[in-house]
Amino acid sequence: MIALSLLQEGPAETTVYMIAGYAVVFITMALYTLSLWLRWKNLQRDQNVLEDLLPKEEKPSDSSKEQSNA
């Protein structure tokens, strides 16, 4: 009698676990996307700083003036 009642039960209710799983996955993807965006912004900032540190190229007219003065 007990075995018969166990076989007649319906499927387990796992909707809450499914929703929690989707929430974890979407939150993880959102954090990863935010991390990528912040890294990209920092990379752009670093690139701008490095470009500012590069020496400026002299204009050809400036170098010819320096040569004629010497």
N, C-alpha and C positions, 0 to 999 in steps of 0.2 A: 504494500500500500504506500509506503514512504517513497520507494523508488518510482512508483507511478506518478506521484505528485511532483517529484523533481523533474521528470521528463515533460510535464505539461506546462512548465513555466515558459514565459515568452523570452525573447532575447533581452540581454542585459541593457540597461539604459545608460548609454555612454555619450550622450549628446554634450554634456557638460565638459567631458574630457576632449571631445573633438573641438569645441569652441575654444577651450583653453589652449589647445595645441595650435590652432590657427592664430590665436592672439600672440602666442610666443613667437611664431614664425614671422608674422607681420611686424612685430615690435623689433625683432632682430634685424629684419631687412631695412626697416626705417633707420635704426641706429647705424647700420653699415653704410647706408646711403648718406646720412648726415656726416659720418666720418670721412667718406670719400670727398664730399663737398668741402669740408673744412680743410682737408689736405690739399685740395686743388687751390683753394683760396690762399693758403700759406705758401704753396709753390709759386703762385703768381707774384705774391709779395716778395719772396726771396729772389725771383727772377728780376723784378724791378730794382731791387737793391743792388744786385750784381751788375745790372746794366748801368746803374748810376755810378758804380765804382770803376767801370771801364774808362780808360783815358779817352778823351775826345779826339777824334781824328782832326789833324790840322788841315786847313783849307790850302789848296795849292797856291793861292795868292799870298797867304801869310808866309809860307815857306820861302817864296821867291823874294819877298820883302826882307826877310831875315838874311838871306844870302847876299842881297845887294848892299845891306848895311854892314856886313862883315868885311 
